[in-house]
């Protein structure tokens, strides 16, 4: 049985051995840095990135938005500030990317209503809506903290646009939500409280984003 011994810098060693009857097989290593999982790694998380939207860098792996103030909604769809994640390329072997956006919404009018659409792109210019993720959010009096989560499937044999199922094996992803309010009598705003510590108090509440890559 032939083997390769990899010695640690300070101690120990790892032995890579071929079976006695090895057949004719090839192991192709990825052309990038990473970690190899042992055994059946299906469903394992190989990368997880979290950030408050207080800068533009998502741990050197993608670009996000620095949210510095309230977003007042209108009846026209606009990018929800803090929801954009751009230029993210998942690690080799990823079959699903989980994209999560955590934000605060408050009413302007009692009975505020807002609508949300999720969009994705693989080139940063042409965005596609995945209609299965459309959301409507209602706030009667106090504010709320929704968490929107989108599973994006990679390397599928057949793509399904509305479900964010892609045939691309390792695309560079651009993700965002767009938002509008229902009408002039149902106004809402994002990223601020209305009440805090027992009094009426508007405090900036910055959103958060999370990206998770799964084998």
Backbone as a chain_set.jsonl record, in Angstrom:
{"seq": "XXXXXXXXXXXXXXXXXXXXXXXXXXXXXXXXXXXXXXXXXXXXXXXXXXXXXXXXXXXXXXXXXXXXXXXXXXXXXXXXXXXXXXXXXXXXXXXXXXXXXXXXXXXXXXXXXXXXXXXXXXXXXXXXXXXXXXXXXXXXXXXXXXXXXXXXXXXXXXXXXXXXXXXXXXXXXXXXXXXXXXXXXXXXXXXXXXXXXXXXXXXXXXXXXXXXXXX", "coords": {"N": [[0.856, -1.192, 0.0], [0.742, 2.105, -0.986], [1.622, 5.352, 0.284], [1.318, 8.785, 1.39], [3.003, 10.921, 3.53], [2.275, 13.664, 5.503], [3.843, 15.98, 7.339], [3.323, 17.749, 10.369], [4.018, 21.225, 11.203], [4.996, 21.591, 13.812], [4.38, 19.299, 15.296], [3.214, 15.882, 15.023], [1.561, 14.059, 12.303], [-0.022, 13.523, 9.115], [-1.285, 10.844, 7.338], [-1.811, 9.922, 4.063], [-3.335, 7.391, 2.442], [-3.54, 4.934, -0.119], [-5.978, 2.448, -0.996], [-5.405, -1.156, -0.978], [-6.377, -2.421, -3.278], [-6.807, -0.285, -5.554], [-8.006, 0.556, -7.906], [-8.658, 2.692, -10.744], [-8.665, 5.855, -10.214], [-9.364, 9.379, -9.833], [-8.58, 12.166, -7.86], [-9.57, 15.392, -7.786], [-8.247, 18.411, -6.878], [-9.422, 21.512, -5.476], [-8.977, 24.734, -7.051], [-8.374, 26.699, -5.179], [-8.082, 28.12, -1.873], [-9.171, 26.349, 1.068], [-11.2, 24.108, 3.109], [-11.124, 20.626, 3.526], [-13.717, 18.316, 3.932], [-14.348, 15.431, 5.986], [-15.638, 12.249, 5.166], [-19.209, 11.809, 4.598], [-20.332, 14.814, 3.776], [-22.668, 16.12, 3.22], [-24.976, 18.689, 3.566], [-23.462, 20.072, 5.347], [-22.18, 23.081, 6.783], [-20.03, 25.221, 5.152], [-19.174, 27.762, 5.027], [-19.9, 30.73, 6.794], [-21.118, 33.898, 7.125], [-21.527, 36.886, 8.875], [-22.861, 40.154, 9.439], [-23.355, 43.379, 10.878], [-24.921, 46.125, 9.316], [-22.914, 48.254, 9.077], [-20.802, 49.05, 7.648], [-18.994, 48.45, 4.578], [-17.876, 46.043, 3.92], [-18.063, 42.578, 3.816], [-16.539, 40.654, 5.607], [-14.399, 40.437, 3.85], [-15.364, 38.932, 1.759], [-17.555, 39.718, 0.317], [-19.557, 42.555, -0.741], [-21.368, 44.918, 1.15], [-23.97, 47.188, 2.357], [-23.556, 50.289, 3.987], [-25.581, 51.37, 6.435], [-26.894, 54.372, 7.415], [-29.039, 55.839, 8.21], [-32.627, 56.422, 8.487], [-35.003, 54.812, 6.334], [-37.484, 56.1, 4.515], [-40.435, 54.906, 3.248], [-42.053, 54.747, 0.009], [-44.706, 54.672, -2.465], [-43.518, 53.557, -4.614], [-41.395, 51.009, -5.763], [-38.213, 50.493, -4.26], [-34.725, 49.865, -3.642], [-34.243, 48.151, -0.667], [-32.561, 49.55, 1.907], [-29.498, 48.297, 3.128], [-30.053, 45.702, 2.476], [-28.643, 44.732, 0.331], [-26.307, 42.458, -0.976], [-23.37, 42.059, -2.621], [-21.285, 40.739, -5.238], [-20.54, 38.145, -4.298], [-18.969, 35.1, -4.208], [-19.522, 31.773, -3.804], [-17.861, 29.166, -1.827], [-15.938, 26.44, -3.301], [-17.794, 23.547, -4.081], [-20.187, 24.222, -2.875], [-23.67, 23.791, -2.611], [-25.941, 25.042, -1.854], [-26.889, 28.336, -1.01], [-27.64, 30.277, 1.733], [-29.348, 33.169, 2.253], [-29.82, 35.835, 4.378], [-31.702, 38.47, 5.728], [-32.061, 40.817, 8.227], [-34.048, 43.118, 9.798], [-35.509, 46.295, 10.903], [-38.806, 47.509, 11.125], [-41.093, 50.187, 11.152], [-44.234, 51.845, 11.808], [-45.618, 54.664, 10.094], [-48.133, 55.626, 9.606], [-50.795, 54.42, 11.599], [-51.457, 51.104, 11.137], [-49.738, 50.499, 9.069], [-48.466, 49.226, 5.976], [-46.287, 47.202, 4.107], [-44.612, 46.042, 1.133], [-42.53, 43.461, -0.265], [-39.975, 42.443, -2.489], [-37.806, 39.922, -3.663], [-34.679, 39.889, -5.29], [-32.208, 38.508, -7.527], [-28.954, 38.232, -9.047], [-26.486, 37.194, -11.428], [-24.579, 38.574, -12.69], [-24.496, 41.167, -11.885], [-25.828, 43.167, -13.185], [-28.194, 42.47, -14.6], [-31.055, 41.787, -12.985], [-33.123, 39.327, -11.473], [-36.394, 38.6, -10.422], [-37.372, 36.465, -7.815], [-40.29, 35.216, -7.475], [-41.556, 33.597, -5.609], [-40.8, 34.401, -3.134], [-42.073, 36.712, -2.364], [-43.248, 39.151, -0.073], [-45.51, 40.543, 2.354], [-45.79, 42.994, 4.807], [-47.215, 43.933, 7.878], [-47.853, 46.488, 10.199], [-49.369, 47.474, 13.112], [-49.198, 49.166, 15.394], [-46.816, 49.264, 17.297], [-43.275, 48.89, 16.411], [-41.58, 46.313, 14.444], [-39.434, 43.403, 14.018], [-38.597, 41.907, 11.403], [-37.289, 38.864, 9.899], [-35.973, 37.936, 6.949], [-35.46, 35.146, 4.966], [-33.714, 33.414, 2.46], [-33.301, 30.521, 0.586], [-30.935, 29.596, -1.784], [-30.507, 27.579, -4.449], [-27.826, 25.834, -5.978], [-26.286, 24.564, -8.974], [-28.319, 22.945, -9.981], [-30.115, 20.504, -11.959], [-32.181, 21.445, -13.449], [-33.25, 24.725, -13.801], [-35.223, 26.924, -11.744], [-36.678, 29.819, -11.892], [-38.409, 31.412, -10.253], [-38.133, 30.239, -7.784], [-35.556, 30.621, -7.031], [-33.7, 28.69, -7.901], [-30.841, 27.617, -9.324], [-28.948, 26.672, -12.229], [-26.318, 27.184, -12.449], [-23.096, 26.349, -11.265], [-21.12, 27.544, -9.639], [-21.713, 30.465, -9.247], [-21.115, 34.042, -9.255], [-22.754, 35.954, -6.95], [-25.355, 38.396, -6.662], [-27.433, 40.058, -4.555], [-30.602, 41.235, -3.342], [-33.298, 43.037, -1.709], [-36.322, 44.639, -2.688], [-38.579, 47.289, -1.831], [-41.797, 48.683, -1.058], [-44.414, 50.871, 0.134], [-47.875, 50.26, 0.97], [-49.857, 52.273, 0.518], [-50.757, 55.818, 0.612], [-52.011, 56.146, 3.018], [-51.066, 54.174, 4.561], [-48.435, 54.19, 5.572], [-44.968, 53.339, 6.094], [-41.69, 52.983, 7.664], [-38.19, 52.178, 7.602], [-35.615, 50.861, 9.763], [-35.686, 52.182, 12.256], [-36.656, 52.616, 15.662], [-39.834, 53.242, 17.288], [-40.605, 53.482, 19.859], [-38.916, 53.276, 23.01], [-37.466, 52.11, 26.024], [-39.731, 52.727, 27.544], [-40.742, 55.123, 26.581], [-41.747, 57.351, 23.874], [-39.494, 57.09, 21.302], [-37.215, 57.539, 18.809], [-34.813, 55.562, 17.578], [-31.953, 54.763, 15.756], [-31.878, 51.667, 14.213], [-29.847, 49.427, 13.059], [-29.796, 47.281, 10.194], [-29.047, 43.721, 9.654], [-27.025, 41.346, 7.868], [-26.687, 37.999, 6.592], [-24.808, 35.384, 5.24], [-24.733, 32.063, 4.239], [-23.023, 29.178, 3.302], [-23.64, 25.986, 2.044], [-22.833, 22.546, 1.751]], "CA": [[0.0, 0.0, 0.0], [1.535, 3.33, -1.039], [1.044, 6.422, 1.081], [2.021, 10.057, 1.476], [2.987, 11.407, 4.901], [2.372, 15.116, 5.625], [4.282, 16.239, 8.705], [2.957, 19.052, 10.903], [5.144, 22.124, 11.435], [5.545, 21.441, 15.164], [4.24, 17.922, 15.768], [2.201, 15.06, 14.392], [1.611, 13.827, 10.86], [-1.221, 12.977, 8.476], [-0.926, 9.883, 6.305], [-2.805, 9.703, 3.011], [-3.026, 6.053, 1.934], [-4.412, 4.331, -1.129], [-6.327, 1.067, -0.649], [-4.594, -2.179, -1.646], [-6.942, -2.501, -4.635], [-7.205, 1.122, -5.666], [-8.688, 0.892, -9.138], [-8.098, 3.858, -11.439], [-9.522, 6.969, -9.815], [-8.69, 10.674, -9.771], [-9.077, 13.175, -6.936], [-9.246, 16.725, -8.299], [-8.222, 19.397, -5.815], [-9.915, 22.821, -5.905], [-7.952, 25.738, -7.354], [-8.533, 27.79, -4.213], [-7.885, 27.697, -0.486], [-10.405, 25.911, 1.71], [-11.087, 22.995, 4.052], [-11.715, 19.389, 3.058], [-14.509, 17.632, 4.953], [-14.154, 13.988, 6.023], [-16.872, 11.488, 5.131], [-20.353, 12.413, 3.915], [-20.489, 16.167, 4.315], [-23.902, 16.706, 2.714], [-25.68, 19.502, 4.553], [-22.512, 20.761, 6.225], [-21.91, 24.494, 6.523], [-18.605, 25.409, 4.868], [-18.867, 29.181, 5.238], [-21.003, 31.492, 7.373], [-20.678, 35.282, 7.248], [-22.522, 37.759, 9.497], [-22.415, 41.531, 9.652], [-24.217, 44.545, 11.009], [-24.718, 46.977, 8.14], [-22.219, 49.453, 9.562], [-19.647, 49.191, 6.784], [-19.269, 47.934, 3.237], [-17.118, 44.819, 3.708], [-18.555, 41.384, 4.494], [-15.41, 39.793, 5.96], [-13.542, 40.27, 2.69], [-15.944, 37.97, 0.813], [-18.619, 40.35, -0.464], [-19.785, 43.958, -0.424], [-22.686, 45.221, 1.693], [-24.278, 48.614, 2.417], [-23.478, 50.958, 5.281], [-26.854, 52.064, 6.696], [-26.627, 55.485, 8.331], [-30.252, 56.569, 8.56], [-33.957, 55.849, 8.262], [-35.511, 54.778, 4.968], [-38.913, 56.364, 4.427], [-40.958, 54.199, 2.086], [-43.025, 55.399, -0.872], [-45.505, 53.686, -3.194], [-42.679, 53.062, -5.703], [-40.372, 50.082, -5.272], [-36.824, 50.946, -4.184], [-33.872, 48.92, -2.923], [-34.283, 48.265, 0.791], [-31.186, 49.814, 2.325], [-28.953, 47.261, 3.992], [-30.37, 44.35, 2.013], [-27.802, 44.329, -0.792], [-25.037, 41.731, -0.871], [-22.888, 41.996, -3.996], [-19.976, 40.156, -5.557], [-20.257, 37.001, -3.429], [-18.739, 33.828, -4.879], [-19.482, 30.742, -2.758], [-16.727, 28.239, -1.895], [-16.061, 25.243, -4.138], [-18.585, 22.478, -3.48], [-21.452, 24.727, -2.329], [-24.88, 23.449, -3.364], [-27.005, 25.96, -1.444], [-26.519, 29.551, -0.288], [-28.73, 30.861, 2.507], [-29.205, 34.624, 2.375], [-30.744, 36.294, 5.412], [-31.723, 39.914, 6.002], [-32.726, 41.061, 9.506], [-34.213, 44.575, 9.802], [-36.56, 46.837, 11.757], [-39.809, 48.28, 10.391], [-42.012, 50.918, 12.022], [-45.314, 52.509, 11.078], [-45.825, 56.111, 10.097], [-49.576, 55.606, 9.859], [-51.25, 53.213, 12.288], [-51.935, 50.223, 10.076], [-48.789, 50.554, 7.961], [-48.3, 47.988, 5.203], [-45.204, 47.269, 3.125], [-44.463, 44.878, 0.254], [-41.12, 43.179, -0.496], [-39.621, 41.549, -3.583], [-36.415, 39.48, -3.646], [-34.037, 39.82, -6.606], [-30.845, 38.006, -7.583], [-28.265, 38.396, -10.321], [-25.184, 36.527, -11.504], [-23.647, 39.451, -13.402], [-24.52, 42.484, -11.268], [-26.567, 44.16, -13.98], [-29.538, 41.961, -14.876], [-31.615, 41.176, -11.781], [-34.311, 38.501, -11.682], [-37.192, 38.432, -9.204], [-37.865, 35.142, -7.434], [-41.615, 35.612, -6.98], [-42.001, 32.768, -4.483], [-40.388, 35.018, -1.872], [-42.771, 37.969, -2.129], [-43.702, 39.298, 1.304], [-46.226, 41.737, 2.788], [-45.611, 43.139, 6.249], [-48.202, 44.838, 8.463], [-47.586, 46.918, 11.582], [-50.517, 48.271, 13.56], [-48.819, 50.233, 16.31], [-45.38, 49.229, 17.599], [-42.427, 48.376, 15.351], [-41.304, 44.881, 14.43], [-38.106, 43.031, 13.531], [-38.693, 40.721, 10.537], [-36.106, 38.207, 9.366], [-36.271, 37.336, 5.66], [-34.45, 34.13, 4.665], [-33.883, 32.874, 1.106], [-32.374, 29.461, 0.174], [-30.616, 29.664, -3.214], [-29.948, 26.297, -4.855], [-26.832, 25.916, -7.048], [-25.942, 23.33, -9.673], [-29.496, 22.109, -10.233], [-30.223, 20.023, -13.34], [-33.152, 22.324, -14.091], [-33.434, 25.954, -13.053], [-36.581, 27.436, -11.49], [-36.411, 31.228, -11.62], [-39.208, 31.947, -9.145], [-37.732, 29.612, -6.528], [-34.11, 30.847, -6.875], [-32.978, 27.448, -8.174], [-29.954, 27.944, -10.424], [-28.125, 25.598, -12.788], [-24.914, 27.587, -12.277], [-22.438, 25.586, -10.202], [-20.442, 28.45, -8.703], [-21.861, 31.819, -9.776], [-20.945, 35.197, -8.384], [-24.132, 36.336, -6.646], [-25.733, 39.753, -6.277], [-28.723, 39.814, -3.903], [-31.214, 42.429, -2.747], [-34.75, 43.161, -1.586], [-36.924, 45.928, -2.989], [-39.697, 47.511, -0.919], [-42.686, 49.836, -1.203], [-45.55, 50.842, 1.06], [-49.148, 49.963, 0.306], [-50.51, 53.494, 0.05], [-50.482, 57.051, 1.354], [-52.6, 56.051, 4.36], [-50.487, 52.976, 5.201], [-47.007, 54.443, 5.431], [-44.009, 52.721, 7.005], [-40.29, 53.341, 7.478], [-37.264, 51.132, 8.037], [-34.37, 51.08, 10.518], [-35.818, 53.021, 13.443], [-37.699, 52.308, 16.636], [-40.786, 54.313, 17.613], [-40.653, 53.541, 21.321], [-37.826, 52.564, 23.677], [-37.331, 52.411, 27.446], [-40.964, 53.242, 28.124], [-41.145, 56.424, 26.038], [-41.613, 57.492, 22.429], [-38.077, 57.333, 21.057], [-36.734, 57.033, 17.526], [-33.402, 55.188, 17.665], [-31.523, 54.032, 14.568], [-31.683, 50.227, 14.421], [-29.226, 49.01, 11.803], [-30.085, 45.905, 9.785], [-27.959, 42.756, 9.614], [-27.091, 40.382, 6.789], [-25.98, 36.757, 6.829], [-24.651, 34.473, 4.094], [-24.284, 30.731, 4.671], [-22.789, 28.251, 2.188], [-23.871, 24.606, 2.481], [-22.452, 21.515, 0.784]], "C": [[0.89, 1.239, 0.0], [0.826, 4.425, -0.264], [1.907, 7.664, 1.013], [1.899, 10.531, 2.916], [3.217, 12.911, 4.891], [2.676, 15.427, 7.08], [3.882, 17.642, 9.141], [4.18, 19.9, 11.192], [5.79, 21.91, 12.799], [5.432, 20.008, 15.687], [3.191, 17.195, 14.942], [2.372, 14.935, 12.89], [0.274, 13.291, 10.396], [-0.765, 12.06, 7.357], [-2.09, 9.705, 5.336], [-2.442, 8.391, 2.336], [-4.042, 5.621, 0.89], [-4.766, 2.917, -0.696], [-5.494, 0.083, -1.461], [-5.068, -2.387, -3.082], [-7.568, -1.145, -4.92], [-8.037, 1.43, -6.898], [-7.968, 2.047, -9.826], [-9.016, 5.037, -11.19], [-8.687, 8.242, -9.723], [-9.364, 11.553, -8.724], [-8.616, 14.529, -7.449], [-9.341, 17.736, -7.173], [-8.749, 20.737, -6.335], [-8.765, 23.797, -6.131], [-8.121, 26.956, -6.46], [-8.311, 27.231, -2.819], [-9.214, 27.276, 0.124], [-10.122, 24.773, 2.662], [-11.767, 21.777, 3.464], [-12.463, 18.722, 4.199], [-14.288, 16.123, 4.849], [-15.509, 13.292, 6.019], [-17.96, 12.205, 4.353], [-20.63, 13.771, 4.523], [-21.767, 16.845, 3.843], [-24.649, 17.448, 3.822], [-24.766, 20.267, 5.482], [-22.347, 22.221, 5.8], [-20.413, 24.658, 6.294], [-18.196, 26.88, 4.936], [-20.102, 29.867, 5.803], [-20.493, 32.888, 7.71], [-21.809, 36.13, 7.818], [-21.976, 39.175, 9.57], [-23.589, 42.452, 9.945], [-23.916, 45.437, 9.812], [-24.137, 48.329, 8.573], [-20.919, 49.685, 8.794], [-19.985, 48.594, 5.438], [-18.581, 46.607, 2.951], [-17.71, 43.672, 4.513], [-17.398, 40.397, 4.626], [-14.521, 39.473, 4.75], [-14.096, 39.37, 1.608], [-17.03, 38.576, -0.056], [-18.735, 41.804, -0.027], [-21.208, 44.136, 0.078], [-22.842, 46.742, 1.783], [-24.171, 49.139, 3.842], [-24.759, 51.774, 5.481], [-26.621, 53.126, 7.768], [-27.885, 56.239, 8.748], [-31.517, 55.807, 8.204], [-34.262, 55.818, 6.763], [-37.018, 54.964, 5.001], [-39.448, 55.761, 3.136], [-41.925, 55.07, 1.29], [-43.836, 54.306, -1.567], [-44.77, 53.173, -4.433], [-41.604, 52.142, -5.123], [-38.983, 50.708, -5.332], [-36.028, 49.884, -3.435], [-33.984, 49.178, -1.421], [-32.855, 48.424, 1.288], [-30.722, 48.767, 3.338], [-29.205, 45.852, 3.513], [-29.415, 43.855, 0.934], [-26.537, 43.591, -0.347], [-24.553, 41.544, -2.305], [-21.52, 41.334, -4.071], [-19.583, 39.036, -4.585], [-20.119, 35.739, -4.275], [-18.613, 32.743, -3.824], [-18.266, 29.835, -2.909], [-17.011, 27.069, -2.841], [-16.858, 24.179, -3.385], [-19.917, 22.925, -2.908], [-22.621, 24.32, -3.221], [-26.067, 24.327, -2.979], [-26.408, 27.139, -0.691], [-27.759, 30.058, 0.436], [-28.427, 32.348, 2.694], [-30.267, 35.124, 3.352], [-30.583, 37.797, 5.625], [-32.62, 40.154, 7.209], [-32.831, 42.575, 9.681], [-35.367, 44.998, 10.708], [-37.501, 47.692, 10.917], [-40.779, 48.922, 11.381], [-43.102, 51.58, 11.183], [-45.138, 54.022, 11.113], [-47.302, 56.364, 10.351], [-49.908, 54.336, 10.629], [-51.937, 52.319, 11.262], [-51.039, 50.286, 8.853], [-48.611, 49.198, 7.298], [-47.159, 48.193, 4.216], [-45.09, 45.95, 2.371], [-42.992, 44.72, -0.122], [-40.955, 42.175, -1.633], [-38.129, 41.207, -3.486], [-35.88, 39.342, -5.066], [-32.635, 39.226, -6.481], [-30.276, 38.207, -8.984], [-26.967, 37.604, -10.273], [-24.18, 37.371, -12.286], [-23.619, 40.879, -12.852], [-25.266, 43.538, -12.042], [-28.0, 43.732, -14.277], [-30.049, 41.209, -13.654], [-32.92, 40.462, -12.114], [-35.068, 38.404, -10.368], [-37.564, 36.967, -9.024], [-39.205, 35.36, -6.729], [-42.091, 34.796, -5.793], [-41.68, 33.393, -3.134], [-41.046, 36.377, -1.63], [-43.356, 37.991, -0.716], [-44.512, 40.583, 1.468], [-46.129, 41.806, 4.298], [-46.512, 44.247, 6.781], [-47.763, 45.227, 9.873], [-48.708, 47.852, 12.02], [-50.086, 49.432, 14.443], [-47.316, 50.239, 16.568], [-44.598, 48.703, 16.399], [-42.188, 46.887, 15.481], [-39.944, 44.628, 13.801], [-38.186, 41.768, 12.663], [-37.321, 40.155, 10.197], [-36.523, 37.501, 8.08], [-35.123, 36.393, 5.28], [-34.747, 33.505, 3.303], [-32.855, 31.765, 0.868], [-32.187, 29.511, -1.342], [-29.893, 28.376, -3.587], [-29.0, 26.485, -6.035], [-26.628, 24.55, -7.699], [-27.105, 22.399, -9.939], [-29.52, 21.659, -11.697], [-31.189, 20.879, -14.143], [-33.349, 23.557, -13.22], [-34.901, 26.306, -12.877], [-36.418, 28.874, -11.016], [-37.129, 31.709, -10.37], [-38.843, 31.369, -7.787], [-36.245, 29.807, -6.222], [-33.339, 29.534, -6.933], [-32.179, 27.66, -9.448], [-29.211, 26.71, -10.93], [-26.639, 25.927, -12.661], [-24.312, 26.842, -11.082], [-21.797, 26.5, -9.166], [-20.519, 29.891, -9.228], [-21.418, 32.868, -8.765], [-22.331, 35.81, -8.2], [-24.236, 37.8, -6.231], [-27.18, 39.66, -5.793], [-29.27, 41.102, -3.312], [-32.714, 42.217, -2.585], [-35.155, 44.555, -2.051], [-38.225, 46.053, -2.198], [-40.504, 48.726, -1.341], [-43.738, 49.76, -0.114], [-46.842, 50.695, 0.268], [-49.796, 51.213, -0.276], [-50.244, 54.659, 0.981], [-51.067, 57.035, 2.763], [-52.065, 54.852, 5.139], [-48.967, 53.053, 5.183], [-46.181, 53.725, 6.505], [-42.613, 53.276, 6.735], [-39.417, 52.248, 8.077], [-36.136, 51.698, 8.884], [-34.507, 52.072, 11.671], [-36.895, 52.478, 14.366], [-38.688, 53.475, 16.695], [-40.834, 54.546, 19.114], [-39.452, 52.787, 21.881], [-37.725, 53.039, 25.118], [-38.545, 53.137, 28.016], [-41.425, 54.591, 27.611], [-41.094, 56.368, 24.514], [-40.175, 57.89, 22.122], [-37.667, 56.702, 19.729], [-35.221, 56.83, 17.599], [-33.055, 54.396, 16.417], [-31.235, 52.573, 14.927], [-31.15, 49.651, 13.114], [-29.562, 47.559, 11.467], [-28.836, 45.034, 9.827], [-28.139, 41.849, 8.388], [-26.291, 39.145, 7.184], [-25.952, 35.962, 5.521], [-24.099, 33.156, 4.624], [-24.151, 29.837, 3.441], [-22.844, 26.823, 2.719], [-23.466, 23.649, 1.365], [-23.7, 20.765, 0.324]], "O": [[1.712, 1.403, 0.902], [-0.4, 4.44, -0.161], [3.075, 7.607, 0.628], [0.799, 10.542, 3.469], [4.213, 13.392, 4.349], [1.854, 15.166, 7.958], [4.065, 18.608, 8.4], [5.268, 19.364, 11.406], [7.008, 22.035, 12.93], [6.295, 19.555, 16.439], [2.384, 17.817, 14.251], [3.206, 15.606, 12.282], [-0.472, 12.686, 11.166], [0.049, 12.452, 6.522], [-3.207, 9.38, 5.738], [-1.378, 8.275, 1.728], [-5.236, 5.903, 0.998], [-3.937, 2.242, -0.086], [-4.943, 0.437, -2.504], [-4.253, -2.515, -3.996], [-8.72, -0.893, -4.567], [-8.71, 2.46, -6.942], [-6.811, 2.339, -9.523], [-10.027, 5.201, -11.872], [-7.468, 8.193, -9.556], [-10.59, 11.668, -8.707], [-7.416, 14.789, -7.539], [-10.404, 17.902, -6.575], [-8.548, 21.067, -7.504], [-7.718, 23.702, -5.491], [-8.026, 28.096, -6.915], [-8.347, 26.018, -2.611], [-10.265, 27.788, -0.261], [-8.97, 24.492, 2.991], [-12.881, 21.882, 2.952], [-11.93, 18.572, 5.298], [-14.068, 15.597, 3.758], [-16.417, 13.674, 6.757], [-17.68, 13.095, 3.549], [-21.108, 13.869, 5.653], [-21.929, 18.047, 4.052], [-24.916, 16.889, 4.886], [-25.237, 21.034, 6.321], [-22.373, 22.545, 4.613], [-19.611, 24.276, 7.146], [-17.008, 27.201, 4.907], [-21.219, 29.62, 5.349], [-19.551, 33.042, 8.487], [-22.927, 36.098, 7.304], [-20.773, 39.377, 9.742], [-24.663, 42.333, 9.354], [-22.777, 45.494, 9.348], [-24.771, 49.378, 8.453], [-20.047, 50.427, 9.243], [-21.142, 48.263, 5.179], [-18.692, 46.091, 1.839], [-17.847, 43.764, 5.733], [-17.29, 39.437, 3.863], [-13.967, 38.379, 4.645], [-13.4, 39.065, 0.64], [-17.39, 37.992, -1.078], [-18.094, 42.23, 0.934], [-22.147, 43.578, -0.49], [-21.967, 47.491, 1.347], [-24.641, 48.503, 4.786], [-24.989, 52.755, 4.775], [-26.204, 52.816, 8.884], [-27.814, 57.172, 9.548], [-31.469, 54.691, 7.686], [-33.828, 56.695, 6.016], [-37.746, 54.086, 5.463], [-38.959, 56.077, 2.051], [-42.531, 56.001, 1.821], [-43.653, 53.125, -1.272], [-45.349, 52.427, -5.223], [-40.981, 52.464, -4.111], [-38.619, 51.362, -6.31], [-36.595, 49.095, -2.68], [-33.831, 50.314, -0.971], [-32.03, 47.528, 1.108], [-31.444, 48.406, 4.267], [-28.649, 44.901, 4.061], [-29.387, 42.658, 0.65], [-25.807, 44.043, 0.535], [-25.249, 40.936, -3.118], [-20.725, 41.361, -3.131], [-18.448, 38.982, -4.11], [-21.054, 35.356, -4.979], [-17.683, 32.783, -3.018], [-17.696, 29.741, -3.997], [-18.164, 26.753, -3.138], [-16.625, 23.94, -2.2], [-20.711, 22.082, -2.49], [-22.568, 24.485, -4.44], [-27.077, 24.36, -3.682], [-25.534, 26.968, 0.159], [-28.809, 30.245, -0.179], [-27.382, 32.724, 3.226], [-31.458, 34.87, 3.176], [-29.469, 38.317, 5.692], [-33.784, 39.752, 7.223], [-31.806, 43.257, 9.711], [-36.109, 44.157, 11.215], [-37.057, 48.498, 10.1], [-41.229, 48.279, 12.33], [-42.913, 51.84, 9.995], [-44.574, 54.574, 12.057], [-47.68, 57.19, 11.182], [-49.352, 53.278, 10.335], [-52.887, 52.737, 10.601], [-51.513, 50.145, 7.726], [-48.605, 48.16, 7.961], [-47.073, 49.234, 3.565], [-45.425, 44.886, 2.893], [-42.281, 45.712, -0.283], [-41.691, 41.193, -1.729], [-37.296, 42.083, -3.256], [-36.529, 38.759, -5.934], [-31.958, 39.411, -5.469], [-31.009, 38.333, -9.964], [-26.415, 37.371, -9.197], [-23.053, 36.933, -12.519], [-22.82, 41.704, -13.296], [-25.336, 44.689, -11.612], [-28.917, 44.55, -14.212], [-29.55, 40.134, -13.32], [-33.714, 40.933, -12.928], [-34.471, 38.156, -9.32], [-38.016, 36.31, -9.962], [-39.247, 35.653, -5.534], [-42.949, 35.255, -5.039], [-42.216, 32.975, -2.107], [-40.599, 37.121, -0.757], [-43.885, 36.991, -0.23], [-44.241, 41.586, 0.808], [-46.353, 40.814, 4.992], [-46.572, 45.343, 6.225], [-47.347, 44.369, 10.652], [-48.966, 48.879, 11.391], [-50.553, 50.557, 14.265], [-46.616, 51.137, 16.1], [-45.181, 48.137, 15.474], [-42.541, 46.271, 16.487], [-39.372, 45.498, 13.144], [-37.876, 40.676, 13.138], [-36.321, 40.871, 10.205], [-37.333, 36.575, 8.114], [-33.959, 36.793, 5.274], [-35.88, 33.116, 3.023], [-31.654, 32.027, 0.937], [-33.161, 29.474, -2.094], [-28.795, 28.112, -3.099], [-29.318, 27.204, -6.983], [-26.779, 23.513, -7.052], [-26.911, 21.195, -10.104], [-29.005, 22.356, -12.571], [-31.045, 21.027, -15.357], [-33.592, 23.433, -12.02], [-35.725, 26.026, -13.748], [-36.059, 29.114, -9.863], [-36.517, 32.348, -9.514], [-39.199, 31.935, -6.754], [-35.728, 29.228, -5.267], [-32.444, 29.29, -6.124], [-32.748, 27.86, -10.521], [-28.884, 25.813, -10.153], [-25.797, 25.034, -12.756], [-24.938, 26.724, -10.029], [-21.913, 26.265, -7.963], [-19.5, 30.466, -9.609], [-21.358, 32.603, -7.564], [-23.003, 36.144, -9.176], [-23.363, 38.356, -5.565], [-28.057, 39.229, -6.542], [-28.516, 41.953, -2.84], [-33.316, 41.352, -3.221], [-34.431, 45.527, -1.839], [-38.893, 45.055, -1.927], [-39.967, 49.678, -1.907], [-43.934, 48.707, 0.494], [-46.896, 50.967, -0.931], [-50.232, 51.214, -1.427], [-49.588, 54.509, 2.012], [-50.658, 57.828, 3.611], [-52.541, 54.548, 6.232], [-48.295, 52.088, 4.82], [-46.618, 53.533, 7.639], [-42.376, 53.944, 5.729], [-39.852, 51.491, 8.945], [-35.753, 52.86, 8.743], [-33.534, 52.736, 12.026], [-37.912, 51.949, 13.917], [-38.398, 54.567, 16.205], [-41.071, 55.661, 19.578], [-39.017, 51.787, 21.311], [-37.879, 54.227, 25.401], [-38.419, 54.035, 28.849], [-42.386, 55.156, 28.131], [-40.486, 55.469, 23.932], [-39.689, 58.906, 22.619], [-37.76, 55.488, 19.55], [-34.453, 57.79, 17.672], [-33.77, 53.463, 16.051], [-30.448, 52.287, 15.829], [-31.911, 49.417, 12.175], [-29.608, 46.707, 12.355], [-27.722, 45.525, 10.008], [-29.259, 41.616, 7.933], [-25.359, 39.212, 7.985], [-26.947, 35.885, 4.8], [-23.118, 33.137, 5.367], [-25.074, 29.755, 2.631], [-22.189, 26.487, 3.706], [-23.721, 23.905, 0.188], [-23.605, 19.851, -0.494]]}, "num_chains": 1, "name": "protein.A"}
